[in-house]
Amino acid sequence: MIYVGGVPFSVDSESSSQESDMLFALMEHPILVSASSSLKAIPEWKFTISEESGSERSRQSKCVYIFQGEYATVDPALVDVHLIGGFEDASPQRASDGTRAERKAKLEGYSFPLCAKIVETLQKSRGKFHLQTLHVLRHNTRWDSRGNACPIFHGFLVETSTGSVIPASFDRMSRCPDEIVRRTRITACFEDSHWNGRLLETYDTQTDRFIIAPCSWTKRQLHFALTVQELPDSEILLSRSTSPFAEGPDFVDTERRKCDYLIRYPDWRHTFPMKQPRVFVRTVDGIWVRQ
């Protein structure tokens, strides 16, 4: 069940025949509109570990980076939800214009159905999800000089001690341990029936450990990696991204590093011997080491 401002959220059953209706209603909720406007006013934090030192580096090293598709375990009795990142990635027309029905007709890409499905899943769940931020679709869309839609924010940082949310971007060094294995899992899990309908277990907040559960990949993934490595950078960007005009500068390099890993380790059991998770713990100086 979704809560907004401490109150259960619902829409008129006669006008909510699709999950998209609830998403649009939430996006127009005054509390969430205000939260989205406040978020836009916060300067984006360029998050890096490698360039920091002293107390500031120690503070930042206590943070963890979670990829889309992963999750960190939390207290199920009270879950604050911040949905940030999806933007209007489908139509060259500005889908924020027009009536609700007209906007729905224009939203066909990846972000809209994904956001709608997340909202539907949260609403139908037995848990209590307190929706604090809904900075997606038109709230998170800007337009470049060529008319391409781009996200205002790609990521964010949550200060768990206060619950505050800060727009943030992260360099490679700040993405915590086992980056390429975790990215490979995100790609490969769609062919692993064990992960059907599940998010990838990654970080345990109670023990401050990364517990990267095993995931298998197939020879098809290896063949695909070999094919991708033969492509020029421009073709990788166009073929591997759902939003090629909105990707960060390291997108192609990351895709190549993922392919390199699959080519070097085509058998997933090398990465997860005996189907055991890869576990990382944090040292006193903030360095992640594998157990």
Steps between C-alpha positions, in 0.01 A plus 500: 500500500628847409488780757550870423532747784420224747163425335414194287482600135218392273323617185141473387452136393282610208787700351790268587459210260872509421806533721596810299205688651646460848841614379354816346296568815812466715697731273237768553483455879593839654732346763697309237504794257645716780761235583602480133532879475713508815729230361564703184623788715777290659840512322615161373780343703788367288578192703855364497716300736838515329540878515407542865713463810479538874167533680305574181624180336415307816147642493449416133651153537209408726266526203396210278402505133200297383436446129157501339368145539679441832368558848617546857313322779301730728248485782183374327273662760572849370642563154561852368496503121682748275428434133745710299661469159252394232432771242283543191719295267254411223343775299683788332193705586486646846270257672454737793279713276128437458238316700566187704356282224722669241808456719423131549478452125848649453676301774610177335864448595669322788459735795124540498398130509777428752388778734136395462588139584700602807210708627256216438724251681541726802127568518407131487761398756408420859782722620475869581695711254529867590555677169719800576625595153365439149748679277436317172361559149417868442637598843842359405517603134697777335552566130833564332560741213415230243168415662618175661346408835754450781468432872562787738649258752652156437539402864471611858646452845292417807633600839359212702556679832272788400302364203604796286541450124775672300533489119835334423721359231759232570836427347627145450703496823195583712282210380612261773636148452466257211355754256535292183375176659196687629436661160539161332242351736252775412532411132510121545221462758233524228610155377530350849162363609607522865471878476166522321298782655766575761745781562862404545609459861803721552549694824401415856449817703493310830851355464651762263601232252464451127359151452492446124282195444589271206354539154568284196568610142491303179710447187259736326627776727858416400411506130327833547805642684730391217271666247476826695878527536531512121272804474620860487424718801219684321321174418535372858340820626209476258439127538559452873328806642128568520587873518822553302477881514480499879781264600801601706848522344609160637209298357688342208807428712280325758334288232842395370619411850191282549571323172865451595391333822262259326767412244758433773255306720235338275413245771305672778621237747845657493344814646273314743674173595263249663219753436620704796454878526787743478521677839681828564554669836618854573826567683541779756646729232202443270658250258291204383670160525369162398444240772 
